[in-house]
Amino acid sequence: MPRYIIERNFAEQLNLSKEGVEEINLINDEEGVKWIFSFLSADRKKTYCLYEAPNPEAIRAAARRNNVPADVIIEVGGEIGPNMFA
């Protein structure tokens, strides 16, 4: 399944609860997308999330239903890391 990096910009600091994450995951499952992990900016107003999804439209649909932004969606391919060049 294709992977995507999603940039999300929030007006307020992001604070998630266990219940909130469970709801996000439920909606994501219904839309056929999987949240793998996220990085949160120091000010808690921006995230960079890695998702698996069939296409960007599925990500946008899940974002609308979860009431979260999906400002930038970029399909990513292979992985690289410094240990590959050691």
Secondary structure, DSSP 8 states (H G I E B T S, - for coil): --EEEEEEE-SS-----HHHHHHHHHHHHHHT-EEEEEEE-TTSSEEEEEEE-S-HHHHHHHHHHHT----EEEEE-----GGGG-
